[in-house]
Amino acid sequence: MAVLKSVENGVQAKSVIESFIAEGYVRDHIHIFANSNKRAEDIADFFNVDAKATAETTENDKGVLAAIKNFFQMTPDDLHHQLANLGVSEQEHATAKDDLEAGKILIIAHHPRT
């Protein structure tokens, strides 16, 4: 199960990411989404967290820029699928989409699936 937090800015993102790390999440299982490539890239790079979003990502697509590029080219169905792969509940999907459209930053943390 994933934990989804929506924040307004980088300061709030820092607090949430630090909180996730303190709770035992590893950086490779913390994902950043934003409605701007530059914004998502800057936050992911600054906090050294993972921007790839699905287990289906190939080795060639694992870079932060490629993952963000792929995210912004996806359809609503792709977003739904990607969030589901991270463990985001069905109830949170609409909220996540609305938050992205409103310019918020989404931070999703999950523990690895066994």
Backbone torsions as a table, in degrees:
resi	resn	phi	psi	omega
1	MET	NA	136.2	-178.6
2	ALA	-97.1	154.6	173.8
3	VAL	-111.3	126.2	-177.3
4	LEU	-114.0	127.3	175.5
5	LYS	-124.3	141.9	178.0
6	SER	-118.0	129.4	-177.8
7	VAL	-131.6	164.6	-177.2
8	GLU	-90.3	-28.3	-171.7
9	ASN	-154.4	176.8	-178.1
10	GLY	-64.3	-33.6	178.2
11	VAL	-63.7	-45.3	177.5
12	GLN	-67.1	-37.4	177.8
13	ALA	-60.7	-42.4	178.4
14	LYS	-57.6	-46.3	-179.2
15	SER	-61.9	-44.0	-179.2
16	VAL	-66.4	-44.8	-180.0
17	ILE	-61.9	-44.8	177.8
18	GLU	-61.9	-37.7	177.6
19	SER	-64.1	-45.0	178.2
20	PHE	-60.0	-43.9	-179.9
21	ILE	-63.8	-41.9	177.7
22	ALA	-63.0	-28.9	179.1
23	GLU	-82.0	-3.8	176.0
24	GLY	105.4	3.4	175.8
25	TYR	-76.1	140.6	176.8
26	VAL	-92.1	154.7	-175.0
27	ARG	-58.5	-32.2	179.6
28	ASP	-68.4	-11.0	-179.7
29	HIS	-116.1	24.5	173.6
30	ILE	-119.6	123.6	-172.9
31	HIS	-120.8	139.6	-178.6
32	ILE	-112.1	133.2	173.5
33	PHE	-130.3	139.8	176.2
34	ALA	-148.8	166.9	-178.7
35	ASN	-86.3	5.4	178.8
36	SER	-132.3	129.2	177.5
37	ASN	-54.3	-47.3	-176.7
38	LYS	-62.4	-43.8	-178.4
39	ARG	-64.2	-47.7	179.7
40	ALA	-63.8	-42.4	180.0
41	GLU	-62.3	-47.3	-179.1
42	ASP	-60.6	-44.9	-178.6
43	ILE	-67.0	-47.1	-179.7
44	ALA	-60.8	-43.7	179.3
45	ASP	-65.9	-45.1	-176.8
46	PHE	-61.8	-41.2	-176.4
47	PHE	-96.4	3.4	178.5
48	ASN	51.3	48.5	176.5
49	VAL	-111.3	168.9	-172.6
50	ASP	-86.4	135.2	178.5
51	ALA	-106.2	-9.0	175.9
52	LYS	-73.5	149.5	-168.5
53	ALA	-119.9	-19.9	-175.7
54	THR	-130.8	156.1	175.2
55	ALA	-67.6	-17.2	-178.8
56	GLU	-82.5	-4.5	179.7
57	THR	-63.7	132.4	179.7
58	THR	-83.1	167.3	178.3
59	GLU	-57.2	-37.6	-178.3
60	ASN	-71.1	-18.7	-176.0
61	ASP	-104.7	8.0	-171.8
62	LYS	-80.2	-10.3	179.7
63	GLY	-67.3	153.7	-179.3
64	VAL	-56.5	-48.0	-177.6
65	LEU	-64.3	-41.9	180.0
66	ALA	-65.6	-41.8	-179.3
67	ALA	-65.1	-41.5	179.3
68	ILE	-67.7	-42.6	177.8
69	LYS	-58.7	-46.4	179.4
70	ASN	-62.3	-38.1	-179.7
71	PHE	-61.3	-43.7	-175.5
72	PHE	-78.4	-10.8	176.7
73	GLN	-96.4	-0.7	-174.9
74	MET	-82.3	157.8	176.4
75	THR	-85.7	169.8	175.4
76	PRO	-57.0	-34.7	176.7
77	ASP	-66.1	-38.5	177.7
78	ASP	-63.8	-43.2	177.9
79	LEU	-60.0	-45.6	179.0
80	HIS	-58.1	-46.0	-179.7
81	HIS	-64.2	-43.4	-179.2
82	GLN	-63.7	-45.1	178.2
83	LEU	-64.1	-40.0	178.2
84	ALA	-62.5	-39.7	178.5
85	ASN	-63.9	-28.0	177.3
86	LEU	-83.4	-10.1	178.7
87	GLY	96.9	14.6	177.5
88	VAL	-74.2	131.9	-176.7
89	SER	-68.2	156.7	178.5
90	GLU	-57.1	-38.1	-178.8
91	GLN	-64.8	-28.2	-177.3
92	GLU	-87.1	-14.0	-176.4
93	HIS	-59.4	-49.5	-177.9
94	ALA	-63.7	-41.0	178.6
95	THR	-62.8	-43.3	179.7
96	ALA	-61.0	-45.9	179.6
97	LYS	-61.6	-45.4	179.4
98	ASP	-62.8	-41.1	179.5
99	ASP	-63.6	-42.2	177.4
100	LEU	-61.7	-44.3	179.6
101	GLU	-64.0	-27.8	178.9
102	ALA	-84.1	1.3	176.9
103	GLY	90.1	10.5	179.8
104	LYS	-82.2	164.8	176.9
105	ILE	-101.7	130.5	176.0
106	LEU	-101.9	134.9	175.8
107	ILE	-124.7	121.3	-177.9
108	ILE	-119.6	129.8	177.0
109	ALA	-123.5	143.3	177.6
110	HIS	-150.4	157.4	173.2
111	HIS	-89.8	149.0	-179.0
112	PRO	-61.1	144.2	177.8
113	ARG	-77.9	141.4	179.8
114	THR	-104.7	NA	NA
